[in-house]
Amino acid sequence: MKNQYKITKDLMQTWAKEYHLHGAANVILFIIWCVLGVIGISGLIFSIALHSEWMAIYIYALLTIIAVFKLFL
C-alpha cells in the first residue's frame, strides 16, 4: 500500500512535457492576442481618421476590446 503512489522517472518526464507544451501554447496565444490588439487599435485609429463606415469602426473596436480582455483577464 505504501508504494501505491510511486513517482517514477517516466511520470516526471511526462509531467515536464505537458508543462512545456502548455507554456508554449500560452506564449503563442499571448502573441496572437497582442497582434490582434494592435490590428484592432490601428484599424480603429485609421477608420476614425478616414471617416469610414460605422460598421468598420465597430468591428475594430470589438476586436480591440476582445484582445484586451483576453490579455488582461
KOLNU-66956 format. One record per residue: x, y, z of N, C-alpha, C in turn. Coordinates in Angstrom, 2 decimals, padded with zeros to 5 digits. Each point is the difference from the previous one (the first is absolute). Layout:
N
<n.x:X n.y:Y n.z:Z ca.x:X ca.y:Y ca.z:Z c.x:X c.y:Y c.z:Z>
...
% end
This chain:
73
<n.x:000.80 n.y:-001.20 n.z:000.00 ca.x:-000.80 ca.y:001.20 ca.z:000.00 c.x:000.85 c.y:001.27 c.z:000.00>
<n.x:001.15 n.y:-000.02 n.z:000.67 ca.x:000.77 ca.y:001.22 ca.z:000.11 c.x:000.69 c.y:000.39 c.z:-001.31>
<n.x:000.18 n.y:-000.92 n.z:-000.94 ca.x:000.62 ca.y:000.31 ca.z:-001.28 c.x:-001.03 c.y:000.22 c.z:-001.11>
<n.x:-001.24 n.y:000.22 n.z:000.38 ca.x:-001.07 ca.y:000.14 ca.z:-000.98 c.x:000.19 c.y:001.25 c.z:-000.87>
<n.x:000.48 n.y:001.08 n.z:000.58 ca.x:000.14 ca.y:001.26 ca.z:-000.72 c.x:001.47 c.y:000.30 c.z:-000.29>
<n.x:000.69 n.y:-000.96 n.z:-000.48 ca.x:001.43 ca.y:000.14 ca.z:-000.28 c.x:000.20 c.y:000.89 c.z:-001.23>
<n.x:000.83 n.y:001.01 n.z:000.14 ca.x:000.29 ca.y:000.91 ca.z:-001.10 c.x:001.24 c.y:-000.53 c.z:-000.71>
<n.x:-000.17 n.y:-000.33 n.z:-001.25 ca.x:001.10 ca.y:-000.56 ca.z:-000.78 c.x:000.61 c.y:001.07 c.z:-000.90>
<n.x:001.12 n.y:-000.33 n.z:-000.59 ca.x:000.68 ca.y:000.92 ca.z:-000.91 c.x:-000.86 c.y:000.26 c.z:-001.24>
<n.x:-000.68 n.y:-001.03 n.z:-000.50 ca.x:-000.86 ca.y:000.18 ca.z:-001.17 c.x:-001.16 c.y:000.95 c.z:000.31>
<n.x:-000.56 n.y:-000.13 n.z:001.18 ca.x:-001.10 ca.y:000.87 ca.z:000.39 c.x:000.47 c.y:001.45 c.z:000.09>
<n.x:001.17 n.y:000.22 n.z:000.54 ca.x:000.55 ca.y:001.36 ca.z:000.09 c.x:000.27 c.y:000.58 c.z:-001.39>
<n.x:000.49 n.y:-000.81 n.z:-000.92 ca.x:000.25 ca.y:000.47 ca.z:-001.36 c.x:-001.31 c.y:000.34 c.z:-000.69>
<n.x:-001.04 n.y:-000.77 n.z:000.25 ca.x:-001.31 ca.y:000.28 ca.z:-000.58 c.x:-000.54 c.y:001.32 c.z:000.52>
<n.x:000.12 n.y:000.22 n.z:001.30 ca.x:-000.45 ca.y:001.28 ca.z:000.56 c.x:000.78 c.y:001.17 c.z:-000.58>
<n.x:001.30 n.y:-000.17 n.z:-000.16 ca.x:000.83 ca.y:001.08 ca.z:-000.54 c.x:-000.40 c.y:000.32 c.z:-001.44>
<n.x:-000.27 n.y:-001.02 n.z:-000.80 ca.x:-000.41 ca.y:000.23 ca.z:-001.39 c.x:-001.33 c.y:000.74 c.z:-000.05>
<n.x:-000.96 n.y:-000.41 n.z:000.83 ca.x:-001.30 ca.y:000.67 ca.z:000.02 c.x:000.15 c.y:001.45 c.z:000.44>
<n.x:000.86 n.y:000.24 n.z:000.98 ca.x:000.21 ca.y:001.36 ca.z:000.49 c.x:000.62 c.y:000.87 c.z:-001.08>
<n.x:000.98 n.y:-000.52 n.z:-000.72 ca.x:000.65 ca.y:000.78 ca.z:-001.06 c.x:-000.96 c.y:000.26 c.z:-001.16>
<n.x:-000.81 n.y:-000.99 n.z:-000.37 ca.x:-000.97 ca.y:000.20 ca.z:-001.07 c.x:-001.04 c.y:001.04 c.z:000.40>
<n.x:-000.45 n.y:-000.05 n.z:001.25 ca.x:-000.97 ca.y:000.97 ca.z:000.48 c.x:000.60 c.y:001.40 c.z:000.01>
<n.x:001.25 n.y:000.12 n.z:000.41 ca.x:000.67 ca.y:001.30 ca.z:000.01 c.x:000.21 c.y:000.55 c.z:-001.39>
<n.x:000.37 n.y:-000.86 n.z:-000.94 ca.x:000.19 ca.y:000.43 ca.z:-001.39 c.x:-001.32 c.y:000.46 c.z:-000.61>
<n.x:-001.07 n.y:-000.71 n.z:000.30 ca.x:-001.32 ca.y:000.39 ca.z:-000.52 c.x:-000.42 c.y:001.35 c.z:000.57>
<n.x:000.29 n.y:000.25 n.z:001.26 ca.x:-000.33 ca.y:001.30 ca.z:000.60 c.x:000.78 c.y:001.13 c.z:-000.65>
<n.x:001.25 n.y:-000.23 n.z:-000.31 ca.x:000.82 ca.y:001.03 ca.z:-000.65 c.x:-000.54 c.y:000.30 c.z:-001.40>
<n.x:-000.33 n.y:-001.03 n.z:-000.74 ca.x:-000.53 ca.y:000.19 ca.z:-001.35 c.x:-001.33 c.y:000.74 c.z:000.03>
<n.x:-000.89 n.y:-000.38 n.z:000.93 ca.x:-001.28 ca.y:000.69 ca.z:000.11 c.x:000.19 c.y:001.46 c.z:000.43>
<n.x:000.95 n.y:000.25 n.z:000.88 ca.x:000.28 ca.y:001.37 ca.z:000.42 c.x:000.45 c.y:000.85 c.z:-001.18>
<n.x:000.88 n.y:-000.55 n.z:-000.83 ca.x:000.48 ca.y:000.73 ca.z:-001.18 c.x:-001.14 c.y:000.26 c.z:-000.97>
<n.x:-000.85 n.y:-001.00 n.z:-000.21 ca.x:-001.14 ca.y:000.17 ca.z:-000.92 c.x:-000.93 c.y:001.10 c.z:000.49>
<n.x:-000.33 n.y:000.00 n.z:001.30 ca.x:-000.90 ca.y:001.03 ca.z:000.53 c.x:000.64 c.y:001.38 c.z:-000.04>
<n.x:001.32 n.y:000.08 n.z:000.20 ca.x:000.69 ca.y:001.29 ca.z:-000.12 c.x:-000.09 c.y:000.54 c.z:-001.43>
<n.x:000.22 n.y:-000.88 n.z:-000.96 ca.x:-000.08 ca.y:000.41 ca.z:-001.41 c.x:-001.42 c.y:000.45 c.z:-000.35>
<n.x:-001.00 n.y:-000.76 n.z:000.45 ca.x:-001.38 ca.y:000.39 ca.z:-000.27 c.x:-000.36 c.y:001.32 c.z:000.68>
<n.x:000.54 n.y:000.23 n.z:001.19 ca.x:-000.24 ca.y:001.27 ca.z:000.67 c.x:000.61 c.y:001.17 c.z:-000.75>
<n.x:001.21 n.y:-000.18 n.z:-000.52 ca.x:000.65 ca.y:001.06 ca.z:-000.78 c.x:-000.76 c.y:000.25 c.z:-001.29>
<n.x:-000.46 n.y:-001.06 n.z:-000.64 ca.x:-000.81 ca.y:000.16 ca.z:-001.22 c.x:-001.28 c.y:000.76 c.z:000.31>
<n.x:-000.63 n.y:-000.36 n.z:001.11 ca.x:-001.25 ca.y:000.68 ca.z:000.38 c.x:000.21 c.y:001.47 c.z:000.30>
<n.x:001.05 n.y:000.32 n.z:000.76 ca.x:000.24 ca.y:001.40 ca.z:000.35 c.x:000.38 c.y:000.82 c.z:-001.23>
<n.x:000.90 n.y:-000.52 n.z:-000.83 ca.x:000.39 ca.y:000.76 ca.z:-001.18 c.x:-001.16 c.y:000.12 c.z:-000.99>
<n.x:-000.77 n.y:-001.05 n.z:-000.15 ca.x:-001.17 ca.y:000.08 ca.z:-000.88 c.x:-001.02 c.y:000.99 c.z:000.51>
<n.x:-000.18 n.y:000.05 n.z:001.31 ca.x:-000.93 ca.y:000.95 ca.z:000.60 c.x:000.46 c.y:001.44 c.z:-000.24>
<n.x:001.28 n.y:000.24 n.z:000.16 ca.x:000.54 ca.y:001.36 ca.z:-000.22 c.x:-000.17 c.y:000.41 c.z:-001.46>
<n.x:000.36 n.y:-000.88 n.z:-000.93 ca.x:-000.13 ca.y:000.34 ca.z:-001.42 c.x:-001.46 c.y:000.12 c.z:-000.42>
<n.x:-000.87 n.y:-000.82 n.z:000.55 ca.x:-001.41 ca.y:000.08 ca.z:-000.36 c.x:-000.62 c.y:001.32 c.z:000.45>
<n.x:000.37 n.y:000.43 n.z:001.20 ca.x:-000.53 ca.y:001.28 ca.z:000.49 c.x:000.61 c.y:001.16 c.z:-000.78>
<n.x:001.31 n.y:-000.08 n.z:-000.28 ca.x:000.67 ca.y:001.09 ca.z:-000.72 c.x:-000.51 c.y:000.14 c.z:-001.43>
<n.x:-000.32 n.y:-001.12 n.z:-000.63 ca.x:-000.45 ca.y:000.04 ca.z:-001.39 c.x:-001.52 c.y:000.04 c.z:-000.13>
<n.x:-000.70 n.y:000.15 n.z:001.11 ca.x:-001.46 ca.y:000.08 ca.z:000.03 c.x:-000.64 c.y:-001.19 c.z:-000.72>
<n.x:000.41 n.y:-001.19 n.z:000.42 ca.x:-000.54 ca.y:-001.22 ca.z:-000.60 c.x:-001.42 c.y:-000.25 c.z:000.50>
<n.x:-000.60 n.y:-001.06 n.z:-000.53 ca.x:-001.35 ca.y:-000.35 ca.z:000.42 c.x:000.01 c.y:-000.42 c.z:001.47>
<n.x:-001.16 n.y:000.09 n.z:000.62 ca.x:-000.08 ca.y:-000.31 ca.z:001.42 c.x:000.25 c.y:-001.48 c.z:000.27>
<n.x:-000.29 n.y:-000.86 n.z:-000.98 ca.x:000.20 ca.y:-001.44 ca.z:000.21 c.x:001.49 c.y:-000.34 c.z:000.11>
<n.x:000.84 n.y:000.66 n.z:-000.79 ca.x:001.45 ca.y:-000.23 ca.z:000.10 c.x:000.52 c.y:000.46 c.z:001.36>
<n.x:-000.47 n.y:001.15 n.z:000.45 ca.x:000.42 ca.y:000.50 ca.z:001.31 c.x:-000.46 c.y:-000.95 c.z:001.09>
<n.x:-001.21 n.y:-000.49 n.z:-000.11 ca.x:-000.55 ca.y:-000.93 ca.z:000.99 c.x:000.80 c.y:-001.31 c.z:000.04>
<n.x:000.36 n.y:-000.53 n.z:-001.16 ca.x:000.76 ca.y:-001.26 ca.z:-000.05 c.x:001.39 c.y:000.18 c.z:000.60>
<n.x:000.67 n.y:001.10 n.z:-000.33 ca.x:001.33 ca.y:000.23 ca.z:000.57 c.x:-000.07 c.y:000.23 c.z:001.51>
<n.x:-001.02 n.y:000.71 n.z:000.44 ca.x:-000.16 ca.y:000.21 ca.z:001.45 c.x:-000.28 c.y:-001.32 c.z:000.71>
<n.x:-000.83 n.y:-000.83 n.z:-000.60 ca.x:-000.31 ca.y:-001.30 ca.z:000.59 c.x:001.25 c.y:-000.89 c.z:000.05>
<n.x:000.79 n.y:000.01 n.z:-001.06 ca.x:001.24 ca.y:-000.78 ca.z:-000.03 c.x:000.97 c.y:000.48 c.z:001.08>
<n.x:000.09 n.y:001.30 n.z:000.19 ca.x:000.88 ca.y:000.55 ca.z:001.03 c.x:-000.48 c.y:-000.38 c.z:001.40>
<n.x:-001.29 n.y:000.10 n.z:000.25 ca.x:-000.54 ca.y:-000.34 ca.z:001.31 c.x:000.20 c.y:-001.47 c.z:000.31>
<n.x:-000.25 n.y:-000.87 n.z:-000.96 ca.x:000.19 ca.y:-001.44 ca.z:000.22 c.x:001.47 c.y:-000.31 c.z:000.28>
<n.x:000.91 n.y:000.61 n.z:-000.74 ca.x:001.43 ca.y:-000.25 ca.z:000.22 c.x:000.44 c.y:000.48 c.z:001.38>
<n.x:-000.50 n.y:001.15 n.z:000.43 ca.x:000.36 ca.y:000.52 ca.z:001.32 c.x:-000.53 c.y:-000.93 c.z:001.09>
<n.x:-001.23 n.y:-000.45 n.z:-000.12 ca.x:-000.55 ca.y:-000.91 ca.z:001.00 c.x:000.75 c.y:-001.33 c.z:000.03>
<n.x:000.37 n.y:-000.51 n.z:-001.17 ca.x:000.73 ca.y:-001.27 ca.z:-000.04 c.x:001.40 c.y:000.15 c.z:000.58>
<n.x:000.62 n.y:001.15 n.z:-000.18 ca.x:001.36 ca.y:000.20 ca.z:000.50 c.x:000.05 c.y:000.26 c.z:001.50>
<n.x:-000.94 n.y:000.77 n.z:000.52 ca.x:000.12 ca.y:000.47 ca.z:001.37 c.x:-000.98 c.y:-000.63 c.z:000.98>
<n.x:-000.93 n.y:-000.78 n.z:-000.47 ca.x:-000.95 ca.y:-000.65 ca.z:000.92 c.x:000.07 c.y:-001.49 c.z:-000.09>
% end
